Amino acid sequence: MALTWSTQRASSSFLSNDLAPGWKYDVFLSFTGVDTRRGFVSHLYHELCKCQGITTFYDDRELERGTSISPELLGAIKASHTAIVVLSPKYAHSKWCLDELTNIVQCMEARKSILPVFYETNPSDIGNQRASFAEAFTEHEEKFISTEDKKKVTQWRADLKKVSKISGWHSKNFKSERQLIDDIVKCVQRKVQATCTLLDSSQKLVGTDSALEQLSLLLAHDANDVRFIGITGMGGVGKTTLAKLVYDKIFHHFEVHCFLENVRVVSVTDRTLVRLQKQPLFPILKENIENVSDQQWGIIYTKKCLCNKKVLLVLDDVDQVNQLQVLAGKKDWFGMGSRIIVTTRNERLLVEHDVSLCHNVGVLNDAEALELFSLHAFRKDQPEEDFLELSKHFLDYAKGLPLVLKTLGSSLYKRGQDAWNSVRDNLRKILNPTVFDSLKVSYDGLEKTERRIFLDVACLHKGKPTTEVLRLLDNSFGISSSSMIDVLIERSLVYNGSRNTIEMHDLIQEMAWTIVREESEEPGLRSRLWLSNDIFHILTTNTGSRAIEAISLRPPQVEEVRQWNCEAFSKMHGLRFLEFNNLIFSSGPKFLPCSLRIINWSFYPSKFLPTSFHLYLLTELKMCNSKLLRLWEGKVVRVVLNKSLVSTHFLILSNDILTHILLFKKNNGHVKNKNM
């Protein structure tokens, strides 16, 4: 997609900051204990410790050991992101402190991570080594007479001059030490937070550039309004990863920022959202956070504390609209410039919460899928030559779904071709538990009837025209299914195909098949049958049961069924949908359940239906290319040619040349022929 200049600018300025590496310590405190250990530095260290997520190295030993910096302190400096150098009047008297300062300058000057505090001193006196600093260097020069020692003193002078020119804090400019410490801590928080990322900075992300470009437009960094932005898509497509990437790149632009992960899981396990409400409030309320005792108080404090703050809040994996109402109820809860990002599998939640800005995350294209799979299977961008053809099988199976590509790739890492072949052979037989559990979350969020319709679509109707699917579902369940198909689309379980068909991702379909297979080890005790082996098993052994609701078998070419038990349907008293296409049976059934609502049986082998079968519930009977001439033996069927259907209750018969349509309607529980 071509970018306009404004899009490129937004992307580069708002969403393209490099992710910083991790550090053992966030802050290294350099000070001399004579001036500040028991007072200012002690209080500063206490406040830094209260900041959630900040690790401070503080050497609280009273006495210096030796004349040079210890390996421990040198290691701590190298492992720290930022150094606070408290330059007090006695600082330069300590050779230990001056050695610390030299190492701090060497490690941190280039990345501008030195924060000087001029505590009861003047920067010009420090840079020019006047006043107490002149006294200190006079002492050092008297004691240091060797050439190496003199070089060290020269270096100390140069380092002090460098640090004196860095913008920092002058204690004389603050009314109180408390005010000075608060200002330092806030600055440290901003610097440290800019290094904290949710994603591993060494992890290479694939296929995110286009999504970041689109999200950059939605986020509109320069707009000073409050914006809610939704990120939607099917399970495993990478919504959370994308949200974390955006968060890592922009959070330092906000006064308050918080990533609330797994909202759906927390709401179930905790049965309340109080713990999540506290997270963005903690930096403000601190020790008063316990005042947020329940959800209502959480709402009150959120409105009160965040209404004048520029907030970045990410609500990850939301599945109920009340979660949005509790955690981010309205725009006026947050200050101008705030951005609230919501990831969800259910687009309807965003509509109900008036979230109009939305990005739908799609699957990866072929090149991106190959790269992501290779990164996990081979730890490089492309597969090894000997595994290229095998890799294509896994790419075809994953259909661009990142979760599957990563899961399969990782499971195959450093395995031989025999193992790869074994996993490939089992791909369509055993759905990976990690993939299944992730995809099933969307199914678990459906209502009972929505689940039944979803399983019907997955097992019986995928790929059929939308109008046909809706008609079949309406007639099969006796309800209007249109709104429920909308729910499935909103939850990214199905989608409208390019040819006006109902489609779903292959792995969503496999998840549905797994759900049905797990109903029972015995095919005859499952609700839906669509595999030829399972269907022929119950047809030949008469092992069906009331549990079977639907049977569908549609081979691409005509097949003959030479042997089957004509009584096979006698135990299926819950069967509502029966579909046989391109199957030629050797004989007709002796029994059909009166529970049937739809029969679609091409090449029906008999001239009439079983006499025990009644049309009490039947809404559709379609028997193209069948031998059927009469509904029941001894009863003549009146047919009408070339008339439009005026009822959803209809019978379609046919021979090789003509199609005959019989319209009928129910009358007090009986079927009455309608003369046209």
C-alpha positions as CSV (number, residue, x, y, z in Angstrom):
1,M,0.0,0.0,0.0
2,A,1.4,3.4,-1.0
3,L,1.8,5.8,1.9
4,T,1.1,9.5,1.8
5,W,3.6,11.9,3.3
6,S,1.5,12.4,6.3
7,T,1.2,8.7,7.0
8,Q,5.0,8.3,6.7
9,R,5.5,11.1,9.1
10,A,3.0,9.8,11.6
11,S,4.6,6.4,11.4
12,S,8.1,7.6,11.9
13,S,7.4,10.1,14.6
14,F,5.0,8.1,16.7
15,L,5.5,4.4,16.1
16,S,9.1,3.8,15.1
17,N,11.2,4.3,18.3
18,D,13.8,1.7,18.7
19,L,13.2,-0.8,21.5
20,A,15.8,-0.4,24.2
21,P,17.8,-3.3,25.8
22,G,17.2,-4.5,29.3
23,W,19.4,-3.5,32.3
24,K,20.1,-5.1,35.7
25,Y,19.7,-1.7,37.4
26,D,17.6,1.2,36.3
27,V,19.4,3.7,38.5
28,F,22.9,3.9,39.9
29,L,23.3,6.4,42.8
30,S,26.7,8.1,43.1
31,F,27.3,10.2,46.2
32,T,29.6,10.8,49.1
33,G,28.4,9.6,52.4
34,V,29.9,12.5,54.4
35,D,27.5,15.1,53.0
36,T,24.3,13.2,52.0
37,R,24.1,9.6,53.1
38,R,21.9,10.1,56.2
39,G,19.9,13.0,54.7
40,F,19.2,13.9,51.1
41,V,20.4,10.6,49.5
42,S,18.6,8.5,52.0
43,H,15.3,10.2,51.3
44,L,15.9,10.1,47.5
45,Y,16.6,6.4,47.7
46,H,13.5,5.8,49.7
47,E,11.3,7.5,47.1
48,L,12.9,5.6,44.2
49,C,12.3,2.3,46.0
50,K,8.6,3.2,46.2
51,C,8.4,3.6,42.5
52,Q,7.0,0.4,41.0
53,G,9.3,-1.2,38.5
54,I,12.4,0.8,39.3
55,T,15.5,-1.0,40.5
56,T,18.2,1.2,42.2
57,F,21.8,0.4,43.0
58,Y,22.6,2.0,46.3
59,D,26.0,1.4,48.0
60,D,25.2,2.1,51.6
61,R,28.6,1.1,53.1
62,E,29.8,3.7,55.5
63,L,33.6,3.4,54.8
64,E,35.5,3.2,51.5
65,R,37.5,0.0,51.1
66,G,40.8,0.5,49.2
67,T,41.9,3.5,47.1
68,S,40.2,2.5,43.8
69,I,36.7,1.5,42.7
70,S,35.8,-2.1,43.4
71,P,34.9,-4.6,40.7
72,E,31.4,-4.8,42.2
73,L,30.7,-1.1,41.7
74,L,32.3,-1.1,38.3
75,G,30.0,-3.9,37.3
76,A,26.9,-2.2,38.8
77,I,27.7,1.0,36.7
78,K,28.0,-1.0,33.5
79,A,24.7,-2.8,34.3
80,S,22.8,0.4,35.1
81,H,20.8,2.5,32.6
82,T,20.9,5.8,34.4
83,A,23.2,7.4,37.0
84,I,22.2,10.1,39.4
85,V,25.3,11.9,40.5
86,V,24.8,13.9,43.7
87,L,27.6,16.5,43.5
88,S,27.8,17.8,47.1
89,P,30.6,20.0,48.6
90,K,32.7,16.9,49.7
91,Y,32.1,14.8,46.6
92,A,35.5,15.6,45.1
93,H,37.3,14.7,48.3
94,S,36.5,11.1,47.7
95,K,38.8,9.3,45.3
96,W,36.1,6.5,45.3
97,C,33.5,8.9,44.0
98,L,35.8,10.4,41.4
99,D,36.6,6.9,40.1
100,E,32.9,6.2,40.0
101,L,32.3,9.4,38.0
102,T,35.0,8.5,35.5
103,N,33.4,5.1,34.8
104,I,29.9,6.7,34.7
105,V,31.1,9.2,32.1
106,Q,32.7,6.4,30.0
107,C,29.6,4.2,30.1
108,M,26.8,6.7,30.0
109,E,27.9,10.0,28.4
110,A,27.2,8.9,24.8
111,R,23.6,7.8,25.6
112,K,22.9,10.9,27.7
113,S,22.0,8.9,30.9
114,I,23.8,11.0,33.5
115,L,21.6,13.1,35.8
116,P,23.6,15.5,38.0
117,V,22.2,17.0,41.2
118,F,24.1,20.1,42.3
119,Y,23.4,19.7,46.0
120,E,24.5,22.9,47.8
121,T,27.1,23.5,45.1
122,N,27.5,25.7,42.1
123,P,28.0,24.0,38.6
124,S,30.7,26.6,37.7
125,D,32.7,25.8,40.9
126,I,32.5,22.1,40.0
127,G,33.6,22.7,36.4
128,N,36.4,25.1,37.2
129,Q,37.3,23.2,40.4
130,R,36.8,26.2,42.7
131,A,35.9,26.4,46.4
132,S,35.7,23.0,48.1
133,F,36.6,21.3,44.8
134,A,39.8,23.3,44.6
135,E,40.7,22.1,48.1
136,A,40.0,18.5,47.2
137,F,42.2,18.6,44.1
138,T,45.0,20.3,46.1
139,E,45.0,17.3,48.5
140,H,44.9,14.8,45.6
141,E,47.8,16.4,43.8
142,E,49.9,16.4,47.0
143,K,49.4,12.7,47.5
144,F,49.5,11.6,43.8
145,I,53.1,12.0,42.6
146,S,53.5,9.2,40.0
147,T,52.8,9.8,36.3
148,E,49.8,7.4,36.3
149,D,48.3,9.1,39.4
150,K,48.7,12.5,37.8
151,K,46.9,11.3,34.7
152,K,44.1,10.1,36.9
153,V,43.7,13.5,38.5
154,T,43.6,15.2,35.1
155,Q,40.9,12.8,34.1
156,W,38.9,13.5,37.2
157,R,39.1,17.2,36.4
158,A,37.9,16.7,32.9
159,D,35.0,14.4,33.9
160,L,33.8,16.9,36.5
161,K,33.9,19.7,33.9
162,K,31.8,17.5,31.5
163,V,29.2,16.7,34.2
164,S,29.0,20.3,35.3
165,K,27.7,21.2,31.9
166,I,24.9,18.7,31.9
167,S,21.5,20.1,32.7
168,G,20.5,18.9,36.1
169,W,18.9,20.0,39.4
170,H,20.2,22.9,41.6
171,S,19.1,22.5,45.1
172,K,19.0,26.2,45.6
173,N,16.2,26.5,43.0
174,F,13.7,24.4,45.1
175,K,11.8,25.5,48.1
176,S,12.4,22.2,49.9
177,E,14.3,19.0,49.5
178,R,10.9,17.2,49.2
179,Q,10.1,19.2,46.1
180,L,13.5,18.5,44.7
181,I,13.3,14.8,45.3
182,D,9.8,14.6,43.7
183,D,11.1,16.3,40.6
184,I,14.1,14.0,40.3
185,V,11.9,10.9,40.8
186,K,9.5,11.9,38.1
187,C,12.3,12.5,35.6
188,V,13.8,9.1,36.5
189,Q,10.5,7.4,36.0
190,R,10.2,8.9,32.5
191,K,13.7,7.8,31.6
192,V,13.4,4.4,33.1
193,Q,10.0,3.7,31.6
194,A,11.3,4.5,28.2
195,T,13.5,1.4,28.5
196,C,10.8,-1.0,29.7
197,T,9.2,-2.9,26.8
198,L,6.6,-5.6,26.8
199,L,8.1,-7.3,23.9
200,D,11.6,-8.9,23.8
201,S,13.7,-6.4,21.9
202,S,15.7,-9.2,20.4
203,Q,12.6,-10.8,18.9
204,K,12.1,-10.1,15.2
205,L,8.5,-9.2,14.4
206,V,7.1,-10.2,11.0
207,G,4.2,-8.6,9.1
208,T,3.7,-5.6,11.4
209,D,4.7,-2.7,9.2
210,S,1.4,-2.3,7.4
211,A,-0.6,-2.6,10.6
212,L,1.6,0.0,12.3
213,E,1.1,2.4,9.4
214,Q,-2.7,2.0,9.7
215,L,-2.7,2.3,13.5
216,S,-0.6,5.4,13.3
217,L,-3.3,7.1,11.4
218,L,-5.9,6.0,13.9
219,L,-3.8,7.1,16.9
220,A,-3.2,10.5,15.3
221,H,-0.4,11.6,17.7
222,D,-0.9,15.3,17.0
223,A,-4.7,15.3,17.7
224,N,-5.5,16.6,21.2
225,D,-8.7,14.6,21.6
226,V,-9.4,11.4,23.5
227,R,-9.5,8.4,21.2
228,F,-10.7,4.8,21.7
229,I,-9.1,2.4,19.1
230,G,-10.1,-1.2,18.6
231,I,-7.8,-4.0,17.4
232,T,-9.8,-7.1,16.3
233,G,-9.3,-10.4,14.6
234,M,-9.5,-14.1,15.1
235,G,-7.7,-15.9,17.9
236,G,-4.0,-16.4,17.3
237,V,-3.7,-13.7,14.6
238,G,-1.5,-11.4,16.7
239,K,-3.7,-8.8,18.2
240,T,-1.9,-8.8,21.6
241,T,1.5,-8.7,20.0
242,L,0.5,-5.8,17.8
243,A,-0.9,-3.9,20.9
244,K,2.3,-4.5,22.8
245,L,4.4,-3.3,19.9
246,V,2.4,-0.1,19.7
247,Y,2.5,0.4,23.5
248,D,6.3,-0.1,23.6
249,K,6.7,2.6,20.9
250,I,4.5,5.3,22.2
251,F,4.0,5.0,26.0
252,H,6.8,7.5,26.8
253,H,4.6,10.2,25.2
254,F,2.0,9.8,28.1
255,E,1.9,10.9,31.7
256,V,0.1,7.7,32.7
257,H,0.4,4.5,30.8
258,C,-0.7,0.9,31.6
259,F,-1.1,-2.3,29.7
260,L,-3.9,-4.4,31.2
261,E,-3.3,-7.9,29.9
262,N,-5.8,-10.8,29.8
263,V,-8.8,-8.9,30.9
264,R,-11.1,-11.8,30.0
265,V,-9.1,-14.3,32.2
266,V,-8.8,-11.9,35.1
267,S,-12.5,-11.1,35.1
268,V,-13.2,-14.8,35.4
269,T,-10.6,-15.8,37.9
270,D,-10.9,-12.7,40.2
271,R,-14.7,-12.3,39.5
272,T,-14.0,-8.6,39.7
273,L,-11.9,-6.0,37.9
274,V,-10.6,-4.2,40.9
275,R,-7.0,-5.5,40.5
276,L,-7.0,-4.2,36.9
277,Q,-8.5,-0.8,38.0
278,K,-5.7,-0.3,40.5
279,Q,-2.8,-0.7,38.0
280,P,-3.1,2.7,36.2
281,L,-4.0,4.4,39.5
282,F,-1.1,3.1,41.6
283,P,1.5,5.7,40.5
284,I,-0.9,8.4,41.5
285,L,-2.5,7.0,44.7
286,K,0.5,5.0,45.9
287,E,-0.1,4.1,49.6
288,N,-3.7,5.2,49.2
289,I,-4.3,2.5,46.5
290,E,-6.2,0.4,49.1
291,N,-9.0,3.0,49.0
292,V,-10.0,1.3,45.7
293,S,-11.9,-1.4,47.5
294,D,-14.4,-2.4,44.9
295,Q,-15.3,-1.7,41.3
296,Q,-17.5,1.3,42.0
297,W,-14.7,3.0,44.0
298,G,-12.3,2.0,41.1
299,I,-14.6,3.9,38.7
300,I,-14.7,6.9,41.0
301,Y,-11.0,7.1,41.5
302,T,-10.3,6.5,37.7
303,K,-12.5,9.5,36.9
304,K,-10.9,11.7,39.6
305,C,-7.3,10.8,39.1
306,L,-7.0,10.4,35.3
307,C,-9.4,13.1,34.0
308,N,-6.6,15.6,33.8
309,K,-3.8,13.2,32.7
310,K,-2.7,12.2,29.2
311,V,-3.2,8.5,29.5
312,L,-2.3,5.5,27.4
313,L,-4.4,2.5,28.4
314,V,-4.4,-0.8,26.7
315,L,-7.2,-3.3,27.5
316,D,-6.1,-6.6,26.1
317,D,-8.5,-9.5,25.3
318,V,-11.8,-7.9,26.3
319,D,-14.8,-10.2,25.8
320,Q,-17.7,-8.5,27.7
321,V,-18.9,-4.9,27.3
322,N,-19.1,-4.4,31.1
323,Q,-15.3,-4.8,31.2
324,L,-15.1,-1.7,29.0
325,Q,-17.7,0.1,31.1
326,V,-15.7,-0.6,34.3
327,L,-12.2,0.1,33.1
328,A,-12.7,2.8,30.5
329,G,-16.3,3.9,30.7
330,K,-16.3,7.2,28.8
331,K,-13.9,9.6,27.1
332,D,-14.2,12.2,29.8
333,W,-12.6,9.8,32.3
334,F,-9.3,10.7,30.7
335,G,-7.4,13.9,29.9
336,M,-6.9,15.4,26.5
337,G,-4.6,13.5,24.2
338,S,-5.4,10.2,25.8
339,R,-5.5,7.0,23.8
340,I,-7.4,3.9,24.9
341,I,-6.6,0.7,22.9
342,V,-8.9,-2.3,23.1
343,T,-8.0,-5.8,21.7
344,T,-10.9,-8.1,21.3
345,R,-12.2,-11.0,19.1
346,N,-15.7,-9.5,19.3
347,E,-16.3,-6.5,17.1
348,R,-19.8,-6.1,18.6
349,L,-18.3,-4.9,21.9
350,L,-16.7,-2.0,20.2
351,V,-19.9,-1.0,18.5
352,E,-21.8,-1.1,21.8
353,H,-19.1,1.0,23.4
354,D,-19.2,3.5,20.6
355,V,-15.6,2.7,19.5
356,S,-15.6,3.7,15.8
357,L,-11.9,3.6,15.1
358,C,-10.9,0.0,14.5
359,H,-8.1,-2.1,12.9
360,N,-8.7,-5.7,11.9
361,V,-5.6,-7.9,12.0
362,G,-5.4,-10.2,9.0
363,V,-3.4,-13.3,8.5
364,L,0.2,-13.2,7.1
365,N,0.8,-13.4,3.4
366,D,2.9,-16.3,2.0
367,A,6.3,-14.5,2.2
368,E,5.6,-13.3,5.8
369,A,4.3,-16.7,6.8
370,L,7.5,-18.4,5.5
371,E,9.7,-16.0,7.3
372,L,7.9,-16.3,10.7
373,F,7.8,-20.1,10.4
374,S,11.5,-20.2,9.6
375,L,12.5,-17.9,12.5
376,H,11.0,-20.4,14.9
377,A,11.9,-23.7,13.1
378,F,15.4,-22.7,12.0
379,R,16.2,-19.5,13.8
380,K,16.7,-17.7,10.5
381,D,14.7,-16.0,7.9
382,Q,14.5,-18.8,5.4
383,P,14.2,-22.6,5.8
384,E,17.1,-24.9,5.2
385,E,17.2,-26.3,1.6
386,D,16.5,-29.9,2.7
387,F,13.4,-28.8,4.5
388,L,11.9,-26.4,2.0
389,E,9.3,-28.8,0.5
390,L,8.4,-30.0,4.0
391,S,7.9,-26.5,5.2
392,K,5.4,-25.8,2.5
393,H,3.1,-28.4,4.0
394,F,3.1,-26.6,7.3
395,L,2.5,-23.2,5.7
396,D,-0.4,-24.6,3.8
397,Y,-1.9,-26.0,7.0
398,A,-1.4,-22.7,9.0
399,K,-3.0,-20.5,6.3
400,G,-1.0,-17.5,7.6
401,L,-2.1,-17.7,11.3
402,P,0.9,-16.5,13.4
403,L,0.1,-18.6,16.5
404,V,0.2,-21.8,14.4
405,L,3.3,-20.9,12.5
406,K,5.2,-20.1,15.8
407,T,3.8,-23.2,17.6
408,L,4.6,-25.6,14.8
409,G,8.0,-24.0,14.0
410,S,9.2,-24.1,17.6
411,S,8.1,-27.8,18.0
412,L,10.1,-28.7,14.9
413,Y,13.3,-26.8,15.9
414,K,16.4,-29.0,15.7
415,R,14.3,-32.1,14.7
416,G,15.2,-34.4,11.9
417,Q,13.2,-35.1,8.7
418,D,11.6,-38.2,10.2
419,A,10.1,-36.2,13.0
420,W,9.0,-33.5,10.5
421,N,7.3,-36.2,8.3
422,S,5.6,-37.6,11.4
423,V,4.2,-34.2,12.5
424,R,3.1,-33.5,8.9
425,D,1.2,-36.8,8.7
426,N,-0.6,-36.0,11.9
427,L,-1.5,-32.3,11.1
428,R,-5.1,-33.0,10.0
429,K,-5.6,-35.7,12.6
430,I,-4.5,-34.0,15.9
431,L,-5.0,-30.3,16.5
432,N,-2.2,-28.9,18.6
433,P,-3.5,-28.3,22.1
434,T,-2.1,-24.7,22.3
435,V,-3.8,-23.8,19.0
436,F,-7.1,-25.5,20.0
437,D,-7.3,-23.8,23.4
438,S,-6.6,-20.4,21.8
439,L,-9.2,-20.8,19.1
440,K,-11.8,-22.3,21.4
441,V,-12.0,-19.1,23.5
442,S,-14.1,-17.5,20.8
443,Y,-16.5,-20.6,20.7
444,D,-16.8,-20.6,24.5
445,G,-18.0,-17.0,24.4
446,L,-21.0,-17.9,22.3
447,E,-24.6,-18.5,23.6
448,K,-25.9,-22.1,23.3
449,T,-27.9,-21.6,20.1
450,E,-25.0,-19.6,18.6
451,R,-22.7,-22.6,19.3
452,R,-25.1,-25.0,17.6
453,I,-25.3,-22.8,14.5
454,F,-21.5,-22.4,14.5
455,L,-21.0,-26.2,14.6
456,D,-23.5,-26.7,11.8
457,V,-21.7,-24.2,9.6
458,A,-18.3,-25.8,10.3
459,C,-19.4,-29.4,9.9
460,L,-22.1,-29.1,7.2
461,H,-22.2,-25.8,5.4
462,K,-18.8,-24.2,4.9
463,G,-18.4,-22.9,1.4
464,K,-22.1,-22.9,0.5
465,P,-23.8,-19.7,-0.7
466,T,-24.8,-17.4,2.1
467,T,-28.5,-17.3,1.1
468,E,-28.6,-21.1,1.1
469,V,-26.9,-21.4,4.4
470,L,-29.3,-19.0,6.0
471,R,-32.3,-20.9,4.6
472,L,-30.9,-24.2,5.8
473,L,-30.2,-22.9,9.3
474,D,-33.6,-21.2,9.5
475,N,-35.4,-24.4,8.5
476,S,-33.2,-26.7,10.5
477,F,-33.6,-24.9,13.8
478,G,-36.9,-23.2,13.3
479,I,-35.5,-19.8,14.0
480,S,-34.1,-16.8,12.1
481,S,-30.4,-17.3,12.0
482,S,-29.3,-14.1,10.3
483,S,-28.4,-12.3,13.5
484,M,-26.5,-15.2,14.8
485,I,-24.4,-15.5,11.6
486,D,-23.7,-11.8,12.3
487,V,-22.4,-12.7,15.7
488,L,-20.1,-15.3,14.3
489,I,-18.7,-12.8,11.8
490,E,-18.2,-10.2,14.6
491,R,-16.3,-12.8,16.6
492,S,-14.1,-13.6,13.5
493,L,-15.3,-17.2,13.5
494,V,-16.8,-17.0,10.0
495,Y,-16.6,-14.5,7.2
496,N,-18.3,-13.7,3.9
497,G,-16.4,-15.1,1.0
498,S,-15.7,-13.3,-2.3
499,R,-18.4,-15.3,-4.1
500,N,-21.1,-14.6,-1.5
501,T,-20.4,-17.8,0.4
502,I,-20.0,-18.5,4.1
503,E,-16.3,-19.3,4.8
504,M,-14.0,-19.8,7.8
505,H,-10.3,-20.3,8.4
506,D,-9.4,-24.0,8.1
507,L,-8.1,-24.1,11.7
508,I,-11.4,-22.6,13.0
509,Q,-13.1,-25.5,11.2
510,E,-10.7,-28.0,12.7
511,M,-11.4,-26.6,16.1
512,A,-15.1,-27.2,15.6
513,W,-14.5,-30.7,14.3
514,T,-12.4,-31.4,17.4
515,I,-15.2,-30.1,19.7
516,V,-17.7,-32.6,18.0
517,R,-15.2,-35.5,18.1
518,E,-14.6,-35.0,21.8
519,E,-18.3,-35.5,22.4
520,S,-17.7,-39.2,22.3
521,E,-15.2,-41.9,21.1
522,E,-18.1,-43.5,19.3
523,P,-19.3,-41.7,16.1
524,G,-22.9,-42.8,16.8
525,L,-22.9,-40.8,20.0
526,R,-21.8,-37.5,18.4
527,S,-24.1,-34.7,17.4
528,R,-22.8,-34.2,13.8
529,L,-21.3,-36.6,11.3
530,W,-19.5,-35.5,8.1
531,L,-16.7,-38.0,7.6
532,S,-17.4,-40.9,5.3
533,N,-15.7,-43.5,7.6
534,D,-17.9,-42.4,10.5
535,I,-21.1,-42.3,8.5
536,F,-20.6,-45.6,6.8
537,H,-19.7,-47.2,10.1
538,I,-23.1,-46.3,11.6
539,L,-25.0,-47.1,8.4
540,T,-23.6,-50.6,8.2
541,T,-23.6,-51.4,12.0
542,N,-26.8,-49.6,12.9
543,T,-25.0,-47.9,15.9
544,G,-26.7,-44.5,15.6
545,S,-28.4,-42.8,18.6
546,R,-30.6,-40.0,19.6
547,A,-27.5,-37.8,20.0
548,I,-27.1,-37.5,16.2
549,E,-28.6,-34.2,15.0
550,A,-27.1,-33.9,11.5
551,I,-25.5,-36.1,8.8
552,S,-23.9,-34.6,5.7
553,L,-21.8,-36.4,3.1
554,R,-21.1,-34.8,-0.3
555,P,-18.3,-36.5,-2.2
556,P,-17.0,-34.6,-5.2
557,Q,-17.8,-37.5,-7.6
558,V,-20.6,-40.1,-7.6
559,E,-19.9,-43.1,-5.4
560,E,-21.9,-46.3,-4.9
561,V,-23.0,-47.6,-1.5
562,R,-23.4,-51.3,-2.1
563,Q,-24.0,-52.5,1.4
564,W,-25.8,-50.7,4.2
565,N,-28.3,-51.5,6.9
566,C,-31.7,-50.2,5.7
567,E,-32.7,-49.9,9.4
568,A,-29.7,-47.6,10.2
569,F,-31.9,-44.5,10.9
570,S,-34.2,-46.4,13.3
571,K,-32.3,-45.2,16.5
572,M,-31.7,-41.6,15.3
573,H,-34.7,-40.0,16.9
574,G,-33.0,-36.6,17.2
575,L,-31.9,-36.3,13.6
576,R,-33.0,-33.0,12.1
577,F,-30.7,-32.6,9.0
578,L,-29.9,-35.3,6.4
579,E,-27.8,-34.6,3.3
580,F,-26.5,-37.2,0.8
581,N,-25.2,-35.9,-2.5
582,N,-23.5,-38.0,-5.2
583,L,-24.2,-41.3,-3.3
584,I,-26.0,-44.1,-5.0
585,F,-27.4,-46.5,-2.4
586,S,-28.3,-50.1,-3.4
587,S,-31.7,-49.8,-1.6
588,G,-33.9,-47.3,0.2
589,P,-34.3,-46.8,3.9
590,K,-37.0,-48.7,5.8
591,F,-37.2,-46.0,8.4
592,L,-36.7,-42.2,8.6
593,P,-37.0,-40.3,11.9
594,C,-40.0,-38.0,12.1
595,S,-37.6,-35.4,13.8
596,L,-36.2,-34.6,10.4
597,R,-36.7,-31.0,9.3
598,I,-34.5,-31.1,6.1
599,I,-33.8,-33.9,3.7
600,N,-31.4,-33.3,0.8
601,W,-30.8,-36.7,-0.8
602,S,-29.8,-36.8,-4.5
603,F,-30.2,-40.2,-6.2
604,Y,-32.7,-41.3,-3.6
605,P,-33.0,-45.0,-4.5
606,S,-36.7,-45.7,-3.8
607,K,-40.0,-44.6,-5.5
608,F,-41.5,-43.6,-2.1
609,L,-40.6,-42.6,1.4
610,P,-41.0,-45.1,4.4
611,T,-44.7,-45.3,5.4
612,S,-43.8,-44.6,9.0
613,F,-42.3,-41.2,8.1
614,H,-44.5,-38.2,8.7
615,L,-43.9,-34.6,7.7
616,Y,-44.7,-33.1,11.1
617,L,-41.5,-31.1,11.2
618,L,-40.2,-31.3,7.7
619,T,-39.5,-27.9,6.1
620,E,-37.4,-28.9,3.1
621,L,-37.3,-32.0,1.0
622,K,-34.9,-31.9,-1.9
623,M,-34.3,-35.0,-4.0
624,C,-32.7,-34.2,-7.3
625,N,-32.0,-37.1,-9.7
626,S,-34.0,-39.4,-7.4
627,K,-36.4,-42.2,-8.2
628,L,-39.1,-40.7,-5.9
629,L,-42.5,-40.7,-7.5
630,R,-44.7,-40.7,-4.5
631,L,-44.4,-39.4,-0.9
632,W,-45.7,-42.7,0.4
633,E,-46.6,-46.0,-1.2
634,G,-50.1,-45.9,-2.6
635,K,-50.4,-42.1,-2.5
636,V,-50.0,-40.2,-5.7
637,V,-48.1,-36.9,-5.6
638,R,-49.6,-34.0,-7.5
639,V,-46.8,-31.9,-9.0
640,V,-46.8,-28.5,-10.5
641,L,-44.3,-27.4,-13.1
642,N,-42.4,-24.1,-13.5
643,K,-44.0,-22.2,-10.6
644,S,-42.1,-19.9,-8.2
645,L,-41.7,-21.0,-4.6
646,V,-44.1,-19.1,-2.4
647,S,-43.3,-21.0,0.9
648,T,-40.2,-22.1,2.7
649,H,-41.9,-25.5,2.9
650,F,-41.2,-27.2,-0.4
651,L,-40.5,-30.4,-2.2
652,I,-38.1,-30.7,-5.1
653,L,-38.2,-33.8,-7.3
654,S,-36.5,-34.4,-10.5
655,N,-35.7,-36.8,-13.3
656,D,-33.1,-36.4,-16.0
657,I,-35.1,-33.8,-17.9
658,L,-37.7,-32.1,-15.7
659,T,-37.8,-30.5,-12.3
660,H,-41.1,-30.9,-10.4
661,I,-42.0,-28.7,-7.5
662,L,-44.7,-29.5,-5.0
663,L,-45.7,-26.7,-2.7
664,F,-47.4,-27.6,0.5
665,K,-48.3,-26.1,3.8
666,K,-49.1,-27.3,7.3
667,N,-52.7,-27.4,8.4
668,N,-53.4,-28.5,12.0
669,G,-50.4,-30.7,12.1
670,H,-51.2,-32.4,8.7
671,V,-49.8,-31.7,5.3
672,K,-52.3,-30.6,2.7
673,N,-51.6,-30.5,-1.1
674,K,-52.0,-27.1,-2.6
675,N,-53.3,-27.1,-6.2
676,M,-51.7,-24.4,-8.3
